[in-house]
Amino acid sequence: MEYADQMTVQSSSPRPKKTLIFHIGDHKTGSTSIQLAFAQRQIRLDGASVFYPAKLALNVLGDHCAAYAKAASSKAKQAAIRPFQRLAARISKSDGDFALVSAEAFEGVPASLFHEIVQSVFSDCADEIRIIAYVRPHAARIVSSYVERVKSGAPKTSAQTLEEFSNSKRLNGEFIYWPRFHAWRNAFGENFLLRPMIREKLINKSVLDDFIHHAFGGIDYELAGDSPANVALCLEDLMRLKILHENLRRLRGGISLRRTVGWEFARISGMLPPPNVQTKLRLHKLLAEEIRTTYMQDAKDMDRDFFDGRALLEEELNRAVEQAIDTPQSTEPGDYFSESELRSLAILSSMIASMMEADAVNWPSFLHSKRERDVEIARRAIEKRQSAE
């Protein structure tokens, strides 16, 4: 198989060698844990440094890629490319041995478009460019994406059962992986690395450890503090949030508001002691078998071309069937709470929605800024501990 030219730049500059790493997702593969660790400066590489230009992540670059693709004139393309040029300038001026750009929003960007942007903007700011991605097995990705989209208040998904969501993805091919990842490898050659998001196959069974090892070429490292976790909501909490989103749907903030509210809800939920009843959303047997039938060929193609012929994704499809439950789970709040609890949730959700009608507050911006502020507080605490050592 022939690949595109290696993303290695010959530079006449006397500056030290620099490697630029793009972490492109996928969604639901531990990207948040990786981003939090680097944003909080938890990682120390042995004899090397990393420039991480984001307060948390750079998912806005996905929108900039879309704007660049839609630009119909040279003037519009110049305007769309400016955010990338500003980022490239920051990377060029940094003194890190590595620069890391992490955005799971790149999952939706065509590889050829991304390659065009990288070649035209970033080739002069680094001596080597690497692309690394993680892929979650099909069945697990369907379940986790359903939970994530309900958490974010996506209207269509919130109205669907897990089976209906899975059927819609089967029809639109969103979780057929091979064509997309083949395009990335074709664009970037051996500089593109795909890793399986299967806990038992990760270094130390940790996506963060695995990422550091593979992204930075096996350099020794230390982690300051515990690895951040992004724990999925249990069904009970997801149903509580679903009631809140039903009340928020009338507000002007749209999906942006509901997404940031969902993040904040999940953050608060994760800080509380676990409840006595905590139900995990699972596939039922018939649905798991349908998923296996739908995605088996794609799994085999992926295993053959990306995982040295090891039956990793194929085995995960079989395991999903083995671990499936007999009957479907409800995704209706009324099946999880008493009438009294439903009334309390309805009152509180309506009150929160009424408060968020205030025009003086941009709630998506406020909640996102709060999230970044929490990361900054954690970063300063880590730096303080490190300086005291």
C-alpha positions as CSV (number, residue, x, y, z in Angstrom):
1,M,0.0,0.0,0.0
2,E,1.3,3.4,-0.9
3,Y,1.0,6.3,1.5
4,A,1.3,10.1,1.2
5,D,4.7,11.6,1.8
6,Q,5.8,11.5,5.4
7,M,5.0,14.6,7.4
8,T,8.6,15.5,8.1
9,V,9.8,19.0,7.4
10,Q,13.4,19.9,6.5
11,S,14.2,23.2,8.2
12,S,17.2,25.5,7.9
13,S,16.3,27.2,11.2
14,P,18.8,26.7,14.0
15,R,15.9,26.1,16.5
16,P,15.7,22.8,18.4
17,K,13.7,20.0,16.7
18,K,10.0,20.2,17.4
19,T,7.3,17.5,17.0
20,L,3.6,18.5,16.6
21,I,1.1,16.0,17.7
22,F,-2.6,16.1,16.7
23,H,-4.9,14.0,18.9
24,I,-8.0,13.7,16.8
25,G,-10.4,11.6,19.1
26,D,-12.5,9.7,18.5
27,H,-15.4,10.8,20.7
28,K,-15.9,8.5,23.7
29,T,-12.4,7.2,23.8
30,G,-11.0,9.0,26.9
31,S,-10.2,12.3,25.2
32,T,-11.4,14.3,28.2
33,S,-9.1,12.5,30.5
34,I,-6.2,13.2,28.2
35,Q,-7.1,16.8,27.8
36,L,-7.6,17.4,31.5
37,A,-4.2,15.8,32.3
38,F,-2.4,18.1,29.9
39,A,-4.4,21.2,30.7
40,Q,-3.6,20.7,34.4
41,R,0.1,20.1,33.6
42,Q,0.0,16.7,35.2
43,I,2.6,15.1,32.8
44,R,6.3,15.5,33.2
45,L,8.3,14.0,30.3
46,D,11.9,12.9,31.1
47,G,14.2,15.4,29.4
48,A,11.5,16.9,27.2
49,S,8.7,19.5,27.4
50,V,5.2,19.8,26.0
51,F,3.5,22.9,24.8
52,Y,-0.3,22.5,25.3
53,P,-2.0,25.6,23.8
54,A,-5.6,24.9,25.1
55,K,-7.2,25.8,28.4
56,L,-8.9,22.4,28.0
57,A,-9.4,21.3,24.4
58,L,-9.5,22.9,21.0
59,N,-12.7,21.4,19.7
60,V,-13.6,24.8,18.2
61,L,-11.1,23.9,15.4
62,G,-13.6,21.4,14.1
63,D,-15.9,24.4,13.4
64,H,-13.0,26.3,11.8
65,C,-12.3,23.3,9.5
66,A,-16.0,23.3,8.4
67,A,-15.8,27.0,7.7
68,Y,-12.7,26.6,5.6
69,A,-14.4,23.8,3.6
70,K,-17.4,25.9,3.0
71,A,-15.5,29.1,2.0
72,A,-16.5,29.9,-1.6
73,S,-14.0,32.7,-2.3
74,S,-10.3,33.2,-1.6
75,K,-11.2,36.0,0.8
76,A,-13.5,33.7,2.7
77,K,-10.8,31.0,2.8
78,Q,-8.2,33.5,4.1
79,A,-10.6,34.5,6.9
80,A,-11.3,30.8,7.7
81,I,-7.6,29.9,7.9
82,R,-6.6,32.7,10.3
83,P,-7.4,30.7,13.5
84,F,-5.1,28.0,12.3
85,Q,-2.4,30.5,11.4
86,R,-2.6,32.0,14.9
87,L,-2.3,28.6,16.5
88,A,0.7,27.8,14.2
89,A,2.4,31.0,15.3
90,R,2.0,30.1,18.9
91,I,3.4,26.7,18.3
92,S,6.4,28.2,16.4
93,K,7.1,30.6,19.3
94,S,6.9,27.9,22.0
95,D,10.0,26.4,23.4
96,G,8.5,22.9,23.9
97,D,10.1,19.9,22.3
98,F,6.5,18.8,21.6
99,A,3.3,20.6,20.9
100,L,0.0,18.8,21.4
101,V,-3.3,19.8,19.9
102,S,-6.2,17.7,21.1
103,A,-9.7,17.9,19.7
104,E,-12.1,15.0,19.3
105,A,-14.1,17.3,17.0
106,F,-11.6,16.4,14.3
107,E,-13.4,13.0,14.1
108,G,-15.9,14.7,11.8
109,V,-13.3,16.4,9.6
110,P,-12.4,14.7,6.3
111,A,-8.8,13.5,6.3
112,S,-8.1,15.2,3.0
113,L,-9.3,18.6,4.2
114,F,-7.2,18.2,7.4
115,H,-4.2,17.3,5.4
116,E,-4.6,20.3,3.2
117,I,-4.8,22.6,6.3
118,V,-1.8,20.9,8.0
119,Q,0.4,21.2,4.9
120,S,-0.5,24.8,4.2
121,V,-0.4,26.1,7.8
122,F,1.5,23.9,10.1
123,S,4.4,22.4,8.1
124,D,6.7,25.3,8.9
125,C,6.2,25.2,12.7
126,A,7.4,21.7,13.4
127,D,10.0,19.2,12.1
128,E,7.6,16.3,12.4
129,I,3.9,16.0,12.6
130,R,2.1,13.0,14.1
131,I,-1.6,12.1,14.1
132,I,-2.9,9.8,16.8
133,A,-6.5,8.5,17.2
134,Y,-8.4,6.0,19.3
135,V,-11.3,3.9,18.2
136,R,-13.9,2.4,20.5
137,P,-15.4,-1.0,19.6
138,H,-18.7,-0.7,17.7
139,A,-21.1,-1.9,20.4
140,A,-19.6,0.1,23.2
141,R,-19.4,3.2,20.9
142,I,-23.2,2.9,20.2
143,V,-24.1,2.7,23.9
144,S,-21.7,5.5,25.0
145,S,-22.7,7.8,22.1
146,Y,-26.4,7.3,23.0
147,V,-25.7,8.2,26.6
148,E,-23.5,11.2,25.6
149,R,-26.1,12.7,23.3
150,V,-28.9,12.3,25.8
151,K,-26.6,13.9,28.3
152,S,-26.2,16.8,25.9
153,G,-29.9,17.2,25.4
154,A,-29.9,16.3,21.7
155,P,-33.6,16.3,20.8
156,K,-33.7,13.5,18.3
157,T,-31.6,11.1,20.4
158,S,-33.4,12.0,23.6
159,A,-36.7,10.9,22.0
160,Q,-35.3,7.6,20.9
161,T,-34.7,4.3,22.6
162,L,-31.2,2.8,22.5
163,E,-32.5,0.4,19.8
164,E,-33.9,3.2,17.7
165,F,-30.7,5.2,18.0
166,S,-28.7,2.1,16.9
167,N,-31.0,1.6,13.9
168,S,-30.5,5.2,12.8
169,K,-26.8,4.9,13.0
170,R,-26.9,1.6,11.0
171,L,-28.8,3.5,8.3
172,N,-26.5,6.5,8.1
173,G,-23.3,4.5,8.5
174,E,-21.8,6.8,11.2
175,F,-20.1,3.9,13.0
176,I,-18.6,2.2,10.0
177,Y,-15.0,2.9,10.7
178,W,-12.7,1.5,8.0
179,P,-13.3,4.1,5.2
180,R,-12.7,7.0,7.5
181,F,-9.5,5.7,9.1
182,H,-8.2,4.4,5.8
183,A,-8.5,7.9,4.5
184,W,-6.5,9.2,7.5
185,R,-3.7,6.7,6.9
186,N,-3.7,7.4,3.2
187,A,-3.3,11.1,3.9
188,F,-0.6,10.9,6.6
189,G,1.0,7.5,6.0
190,E,3.1,6.1,8.8
191,N,2.7,9.3,10.8
192,F,-0.9,8.3,11.5
193,L,-1.4,5.9,14.5
194,L,-4.7,4.3,15.5
195,R,-5.0,2.6,18.9
196,P,-7.9,0.4,20.1
197,M,-9.9,1.8,23.0
198,I,-10.0,-1.6,24.7
199,R,-8.9,-1.3,28.3
200,E,-7.1,-4.7,28.4
201,K,-5.1,-3.6,25.3
202,L,-3.9,-0.2,26.7
203,I,-0.7,0.3,28.5
204,N,-1.4,0.0,32.2
205,K,-5.1,-0.4,31.2
206,S,-5.1,3.4,31.0
207,V,-5.8,5.6,28.0
208,L,-3.7,8.3,29.4
209,D,-0.7,6.1,29.9
210,D,-1.2,4.6,26.5
211,F,-1.5,8.0,24.8
212,I,1.7,9.4,26.5
213,H,3.7,6.3,25.6
214,H,2.7,6.3,21.9
215,A,2.3,10.0,21.2
216,F,5.8,10.9,22.6
217,G,7.7,7.9,21.3
218,G,8.1,6.0,24.5
219,I,9.8,8.7,26.6
220,D,9.8,8.1,30.3
221,Y,7.3,10.2,32.2
222,E,5.7,11.0,35.6
223,L,2.1,11.8,36.4
224,A,1.4,14.3,39.1
225,G,-1.7,13.3,41.0
226,D,-4.5,10.9,39.9
227,S,-5.5,10.4,36.3
228,P,-8.7,12.4,35.7
229,A,-11.7,10.3,34.9
230,N,-14.8,11.0,32.9
231,V,-17.3,8.6,34.3
232,A,-20.5,7.9,32.4
233,L,-23.8,8.8,34.0
234,C,-25.9,5.9,35.4
235,L,-29.4,5.5,34.0
236,E,-31.0,7.1,37.1
237,D,-28.9,10.3,36.8
238,L,-29.4,10.3,33.0
239,M,-33.2,10.3,33.5
240,R,-32.9,13.1,36.0
241,L,-31.0,15.1,33.5
242,K,-33.5,14.2,30.8
243,I,-36.2,15.9,32.8
244,L,-34.1,19.0,33.1
245,H,-33.4,19.1,29.4
246,E,-37.1,18.8,28.6
247,N,-37.6,22.1,30.5
248,L,-34.5,23.7,29.0
249,R,-35.6,23.0,25.4
250,R,-37.8,26.1,25.3
251,L,-34.9,28.4,26.0
252,R,-32.9,30.3,23.4
253,G,-29.5,28.7,24.2
254,G,-30.4,25.6,22.1
255,I,-28.1,22.6,22.0
256,S,-25.1,24.7,23.2
257,L,-26.9,25.5,26.5
258,R,-28.0,21.9,27.0
259,R,-24.6,20.5,26.3
260,T,-22.9,22.7,28.8
261,V,-25.6,22.0,31.4
262,G,-25.1,18.3,30.8
263,W,-21.3,18.7,31.4
264,E,-21.9,20.5,34.6
265,F,-24.5,18.0,35.8
266,A,-22.1,15.1,35.1
267,R,-19.3,17.0,36.9
268,I,-21.4,17.5,40.0
269,S,-22.7,13.9,39.9
270,G,-19.2,12.6,39.7
271,M,-18.2,14.5,42.8
272,L,-21.0,13.0,45.0
273,P,-20.8,9.7,46.7
274,P,-22.2,6.9,44.4
275,P,-25.9,6.2,45.0
276,N,-27.2,2.9,46.4
277,V,-28.9,2.2,43.1
278,Q,-26.8,2.7,40.0
279,T,-28.0,1.1,36.8
280,K,-25.7,1.0,33.8
281,L,-27.2,1.2,30.3
282,R,-26.6,-2.1,28.5
283,L,-27.5,-3.7,25.2
284,H,-30.2,-6.4,25.2
285,K,-29.4,-9.7,23.4
286,L,-31.3,-9.1,20.2
287,L,-29.9,-5.7,19.7
288,A,-26.3,-6.9,20.4
289,E,-26.8,-9.6,17.8
290,E,-28.0,-7.1,15.2
291,I,-25.0,-4.9,15.9
292,R,-22.7,-7.8,15.5
293,T,-24.2,-8.7,12.2
294,T,-24.1,-5.0,11.0
295,Y,-20.5,-4.3,12.0
296,M,-18.7,-7.6,11.7
297,Q,-17.2,-7.0,8.3
298,D,-16.1,-3.5,9.3
299,A,-14.5,-5.0,12.5
300,K,-12.6,-7.6,10.4
301,D,-11.4,-4.9,8.0
302,M,-10.2,-2.8,10.8
303,D,-8.4,-5.7,12.6
304,R,-6.7,-6.7,9.3
305,D,-5.5,-3.2,8.3
306,F,-4.9,-1.5,11.6
307,F,-4.3,-4.1,14.3
308,D,-1.9,-6.5,12.6
309,G,-4.7,-9.0,12.0
310,R,-5.5,-9.5,15.6
311,A,-9.2,-10.0,16.0
312,L,-9.7,-7.1,18.5
313,L,-12.8,-5.4,17.3
314,E,-14.3,-8.7,16.1
315,E,-13.9,-10.2,19.6
316,E,-15.5,-7.2,21.1
317,L,-18.6,-7.7,19.0
318,N,-18.8,-11.3,20.2
319,R,-18.2,-10.2,23.8
320,A,-21.0,-7.7,23.5
321,V,-23.5,-10.5,22.6
322,E,-22.2,-12.6,25.4
323,Q,-22.6,-9.9,28.0
324,A,-26.0,-8.6,26.8
325,I,-29.0,-8.7,29.0
326,D,-32.2,-10.5,28.0
327,T,-34.7,-7.6,27.8
328,P,-34.4,-3.9,26.8
329,Q,-34.0,-1.3,29.5
330,S,-36.4,1.7,29.7
331,T,-35.2,5.2,28.9
332,E,-38.3,6.9,30.3
333,P,-37.9,8.8,33.6
334,G,-41.3,7.6,34.8
335,D,-39.9,4.0,35.1
336,Y,-37.2,5.0,37.5
337,F,-38.8,7.4,40.0
338,S,-41.9,7.6,42.2
339,E,-44.6,10.2,41.5
340,S,-43.3,12.3,44.4
341,E,-39.7,12.2,43.0
342,L,-40.9,13.1,39.5
343,R,-42.9,16.0,40.9
344,S,-39.8,17.3,42.8
345,L,-37.6,16.9,39.7
346,A,-40.2,18.7,37.5
347,I,-40.4,21.6,40.0
348,L,-36.7,22.1,40.3
349,S,-36.1,21.7,36.6
350,S,-38.7,24.3,35.8
351,M,-37.2,26.7,38.3
352,I,-33.7,26.2,36.8
353,A,-35.1,26.8,33.3
354,S,-36.8,30.0,34.5
355,M,-33.6,31.3,36.0
356,M,-31.8,30.6,32.8
357,E,-34.2,32.8,30.9
358,A,-32.2,35.8,32.2
359,D,-30.9,37.8,29.3
360,A,-28.0,39.2,31.3
361,V,-26.2,35.8,31.5
362,N,-24.8,33.9,28.5
363,W,-25.1,30.5,30.2
364,P,-23.2,28.4,27.7
365,S,-20.3,30.8,28.0
366,F,-20.5,31.0,31.8
367,L,-20.6,27.3,32.3
368,H,-17.8,26.7,29.8
369,S,-15.7,29.4,31.5
370,K,-16.4,27.8,34.9
371,R,-15.1,24.5,33.5
372,E,-11.9,26.2,32.3
373,R,-11.6,27.9,35.7
374,D,-11.8,24.6,37.5
375,V,-9.0,23.3,35.3
376,E,-6.9,26.3,36.1
377,I,-7.4,25.9,39.8
378,A,-6.3,22.3,39.6
379,R,-3.3,23.2,37.5
380,R,-2.1,25.8,40.1
381,A,-2.6,23.3,42.9
382,I,-0.4,20.8,41.0
383,E,2.3,23.3,40.3
384,K,2.3,24.4,43.9
385,R,2.8,20.8,45.0
386,Q,5.5,20.3,42.4
387,S,7.4,23.4,43.5
388,A,7.3,22.2,47.1
389,E,8.9,18.9,46.2
